[in-house]
């Protein structure tokens, strides 16, 4: 999780407050979203439990999150990353080769089933997708 940490540490005040058009949330809220989602992402490998939430439910939760954390600081986000990253790392390390082919039902993808190996791969992709949108917004306004 060093990529989000480095990004948060080096983000300017002006960039932190910019809205990311594709996300309709500020850079700060997007950084908070990445940090806050880590514990949930750690559960994506549990084949006993369906990963909950439709796209509409996630969109609604993201809107509430954006409103509630509109003024979030870099210090708060860094603390949240440092608090939450170990759980994701431990969950990823705990996945055995046999477990990688187990199936997880993922409600946000319409209830589709994915192998755990795909869910493990989605963690850094999810973070990278958000960071790419943030970086594009900052570059567009520079």
For each residue, the residues with C-beta under 8 A, 3 or more apart:
1: 4 5 38 81 85 88 89 127
2: 5 6
3: 6 7 127 128 131
4: 1 7 8 31 34 35 81 127 131
5: 1 2 8 9 78 81 82
6: 2 3 9 10
7: 3 4 10 11 31 131 134
8: 4 5 11 31 74 77 78 81
9: 5 6 74 78
10: 6 7
11: 7 8 15 16 27 31 74
12: 15 16
13: 16 17
14: 17 18
15: 11 12 18 27 138
16: 11 12 13 26 27 28 31 74
17: 13 14 26 27 28
18: 14 15 26 27 137 138 141
19: 24 25 26 137
20: 23 24 25 26 27 30 133 134 136 137
21: 24 137 140
22: 133 136 137
23: 20 30 130 133 134
24: 19 20 21 66
25: 19 20 29 30 33 62 66
26: 16 17 18 19 20 29 30 66 70
27: 11 15 16 17 18 20 30 31 134 137 138
28: 16 17 31 32 69 70 71 72 73 74 77
29: 25 26 32 33 65 66 69 70 72
30: 20 23 25 26 27 33 34 130 133 134
31: 4 7 8 11 16 27 28 34 35 72 74 77 134
32: 28 29 35 36 65 69 72 76 77 80
33: 25 29 30 36 37 62 65 130
34: 4 30 31 37 38 81 127 130 131
35: 4 31 32 38 77 80 81 84
36: 32 33 39 65 80 84
37: 33 34 40 41 126
38: 1 34 35 41 42 81 84 85 87 88
39: 36 42 43 84 87 88
40: 37 43 44
41: 37 38 44 88 123 126
42: 38 39 45 87 88 90 91
43: 39 40 46 49 51 91
44: 40 41 51 104 106 119 122 123
45: 42 91 92 94 95 99 104 116 119 120
46: 43 49 104
47: 99 102 103 104 116
48:
49: 43 46
50: 104 105 106 107 111
51: 43 44 104 105 106 107 108 119
52: 57 107
53: 57 58 61 107 108
54: 57 58 107 108
55: 58 59 108
56: 59 60
57: 52 53 54 60 61
58: 53 54 55 61 62 108
59: 55 56 62 63
60: 56 57 63 64
61: 53 57 58 64 65
62: 25 33 58 59 65 66
63: 59 60 66 67
64: 60 61 67 68
65: 29 32 33 36 61 62 68 69
66: 24 25 26 29 62 63 69 70
67: 63 64 70
68: 64 65
69: 28 29 32 65 66 72
70: 26 28 29 66 67
71: 28
72: 28 29 31 32 69 76 77
73: 28 76 77
74: 8 9 11 16 28 31 77 78
75: 78 79
76: 32 72 73 79 80
77: 8 28 31 32 35 72 73 74 80 81
78: 5 8 9 74 75 81 82
79: 75 76 82 83
80: 32 35 36 76 77 83 84
81: 1 4 5 8 34 35 38 77 78 84 85
82: 5 78 79 85
83: 79 80 86
84: 35 36 38 39 80 81 87 88
85: 1 38 81 82 88 89
86: 83 89 90
87: 38 39 42 84 90 91
88: 1 38 39 41 42 84 85 91 92 123
89: 1 85 86 92 93
90: 42 86 87 93 94
91: 42 43 45 87 88 94 95
92: 45 88 89 95 120 123
93: 89 90
94: 45 90 91
95: 45 91 92 99 100 116 120
96: 99 100
97: 100
98: 101 102
99: 45 47 95 96 102 116
100: 95 96 97 115 116 117 120
101: 98 115 116 117
102: 47 98 99 115 116
103: 47 113 114 115 116
104: 44 45 46 47 50 51 113 114 115 116 119
105: 50 51 111 112 113
106: 44 50 51 109 111 112 113 114 119
107: 50 51 52 53 54 110 111
108: 51 53 54 55 58
109: 106 112 114
110: 107
111: 50 105 106 107
112: 105 106 109
113: 103 104 105 106
114: 103 104 106 109 118 119
115: 100 101 102 103 104 118 119
116: 45 47 95 99 100 101 102 103 104 119 120
117: 100 101 120 121
118: 114 115 121 122
119: 44 45 51 104 106 114 115 116 122 123
120: 45 92 95 100 116 117 123
121: 117 118 124 125
122: 44 118 119 125 126
123: 41 44 88 92 119 120 126 127
124: 121 127 128
125: 121 122 128 129
126: 37 41 122 123 129 130
127: 1 3 4 34 123 124 130 131
128: 3 124 125 131 132
129: 125 126 132 133
130: 23 30 33 34 126 127 133 134
131: 3 4 7 34 127 128 134 135
132: 128 129 135 136
133: 20 22 23 30 129 130 136 137
134: 7 20 23 27 30 31 130 131 137 138
135: 131 132 138 139
136: 20 22 132 133 139 140
137: 18 19 20 21 22 27 133 134 140 141
138: 15 18 27 134 135 141 142
139: 135 136 142
140: 21 136 137
141: 18 137 138
142: 138 139
